[in-house]
Amino acid sequence: MFEYGKPFELRKITVQTKEVADSMNNLKLGNAVFYITFRTRCGVVCKGIIRRTRDGRPEHLSLEAK
């Protein structure tokens, strides 16, 4: 019913960190790189990289995307 309204479909997400995490539910990391593969509504498969960095100060967060 809502398939047409979806802008994309997530295919795969890989998280790279220096810290050790037991699972995605316990993932509370300051610095991480997310590798994302998704398919657009038109069927094109795309890849993205998002880098999240924190400097340790509350409310300071930096995101970079490619």
Backbone bond lengths (Angstrom), bond angles and torsions (degrees), N, CA, C in turn:
res aa  C-N    CA-C-N  psi(-1)  N-CA   C-N-CA  omega(-1)  CA-C   N-CA-C  phi
1 M - - - 1.449 - - 1.523 111.35 -
2 F 1.351 117.34 -43.82 1.456 121.05 -177.38 1.523 112.73 -103.55
3 E 1.309 118.72 12.35 1.463 121.53 -177.43 1.519 112.17 -58.57
4 Y 1.330 118.49 -38.01 1.455 120.55 -177.90 1.530 111.41 -68.27
5 G 1.326 117.27 -28.96 1.459 120.94 -178.02 1.520 114.34 -76.64
6 K 1.326 118.07 -10.78 1.462 120.36 -179.40 1.525 109.84 -76.23
7 P 1.342 118.64 123.76 1.466 120.09 178.84 1.527 112.49 -73.70
8 F 1.336 118.10 -28.70 1.463 121.42 178.14 1.523 109.35 -160.99
9 E 1.324 115.35 165.91 1.458 122.46 177.94 1.524 108.29 -121.10
10 L 1.337 116.82 120.67 1.463 120.50 177.68 1.518 109.40 -68.67
11 R 1.320 116.22 133.50 1.458 121.63 -179.57 1.528 111.00 -106.05
12 K 1.342 117.31 -47.81 1.463 120.89 -175.47 1.521 109.20 -155.01
13 I 1.336 116.23 139.44 1.463 121.99 175.51 1.524 107.60 -130.80
14 T 1.338 116.25 127.00 1.459 122.45 176.48 1.520 107.71 -120.73
15 V 1.330 116.68 133.06 1.463 121.72 -179.32 1.520 108.49 -113.39
16 Q 1.341 115.98 128.48 1.469 121.69 177.99 1.525 107.93 -114.71
17 T 1.334 116.53 125.13 1.459 121.58 -179.58 1.521 109.85 -139.17
18 K 1.318 115.56 168.67 1.464 120.58 172.27 1.522 110.33 -93.79
19 E 1.351 116.68 -24.24 1.455 121.39 178.59 1.525 109.92 -81.13
20 V 1.330 116.34 161.96 1.458 121.92 177.56 1.525 107.93 -99.21
21 A 1.340 116.45 131.39 1.462 121.64 177.68 1.522 108.68 -127.74
22 D 1.336 116.33 138.38 1.461 120.80 -179.81 1.523 111.87 -70.53
23 S 1.318 117.15 -40.66 1.462 121.16 -178.69 1.522 108.91 -157.42
24 M 1.331 116.08 174.27 1.465 120.42 178.22 1.524 110.94 -64.04
25 N 1.339 117.99 -27.03 1.461 120.94 179.58 1.523 111.63 -69.02
26 N 1.321 117.84 -28.77 1.463 122.53 -178.74 1.520 112.31 -98.56
27 L 1.307 117.80 15.66 1.457 122.53 -174.45 1.527 110.09 -82.89
28 K 1.315 117.57 93.77 1.460 123.20 177.03 1.520 106.99 -124.70
29 L 1.313 116.12 72.08 1.450 121.91 -171.32 1.516 111.30 -105.60
30 G 1.318 115.90 150.67 1.450 120.33 176.52 1.510 112.41 -79.52
31 N 1.316 117.34 -46.41 1.463 122.21 -177.56 1.523 109.16 -121.00
32 A 1.331 115.69 132.97 1.464 120.09 -179.58 1.520 109.41 -158.57
33 V 1.331 115.54 154.40 1.461 122.15 173.63 1.525 106.58 -119.56
34 F 1.334 116.75 126.38 1.458 123.20 -179.40 1.521 108.62 -107.93
35 Y 1.323 116.73 122.63 1.465 122.68 174.88 1.527 106.52 -103.34
36 I 1.330 116.77 118.73 1.457 121.82 -172.43 1.522 110.00 -121.40
37 T 1.327 116.38 133.29 1.460 122.51 172.73 1.524 106.97 -117.41
38 F 1.337 116.86 130.30 1.459 120.39 -179.23 1.521 110.30 -144.80
39 R 1.336 115.20 160.71 1.457 121.29 178.52 1.527 108.12 -115.42
40 T 1.334 116.18 131.78 1.462 121.08 179.86 1.522 110.28 -76.96
41 R 1.308 115.74 171.80 1.454 121.48 178.48 1.527 111.52 -59.66
42 C 1.339 117.02 -29.68 1.472 121.96 179.91 1.524 112.59 -81.73
43 G 1.337 118.30 -5.48 1.456 121.32 178.41 1.517 114.94 96.72
44 V 1.332 117.81 2.32 1.461 121.62 179.49 1.529 108.94 -78.93
45 V 1.333 117.27 130.58 1.463 122.08 177.82 1.526 108.58 -90.11
46 C 1.328 116.22 126.03 1.472 122.44 -177.64 1.523 109.48 -122.89
47 K 1.330 114.93 156.95 1.463 121.84 176.59 1.516 108.46 -124.36
48 G 1.333 116.08 143.45 1.454 120.76 178.78 1.515 110.70 -138.71
49 I 1.320 115.49 153.77 1.463 122.15 177.06 1.520 107.29 -126.98
50 I 1.329 116.33 126.98 1.463 121.52 177.54 1.518 107.32 -123.45
51 R 1.324 116.76 125.44 1.465 122.18 179.03 1.528 107.78 -107.99
52 R 1.328 115.33 125.03 1.461 120.93 178.84 1.520 108.13 -111.48
53 T 1.323 116.67 125.78 1.464 120.79 178.39 1.521 109.66 -130.10
54 R 1.323 114.62 144.68 1.466 121.29 175.85 1.522 107.46 -130.39
55 D 1.313 115.27 147.23 1.460 119.36 -179.34 1.527 112.52 -102.31
56 G 1.335 117.69 7.65 1.451 120.83 177.80 1.514 114.05 92.73
57 R 1.306 117.68 -12.45 1.459 120.86 178.54 1.530 109.20 -90.01
58 P 1.324 117.80 137.37 1.467 120.11 -179.48 1.530 111.27 -56.62
59 E 1.302 115.64 141.36 1.463 124.15 176.44 1.524 113.78 68.06
60 H 1.328 118.81 10.30 1.468 121.38 174.41 1.521 108.08 -102.45
61 L 1.320 116.33 118.56 1.455 122.31 -178.61 1.514 108.04 -146.09
62 S 1.323 116.38 137.50 1.462 121.56 178.33 1.522 108.77 -125.08
63 L 1.333 116.65 130.67 1.459 122.18 176.45 1.516 108.79 -119.38
64 E 1.328 116.78 133.89 1.465 122.66 173.73 1.518 106.89 -122.79
65 A 1.311 116.90 137.08 1.472 120.57 -179.66 1.517 110.10 -129.57
66 K 1.330 115.82 143.22 1.468 122.34 175.54 1.501 108.27 -128.54
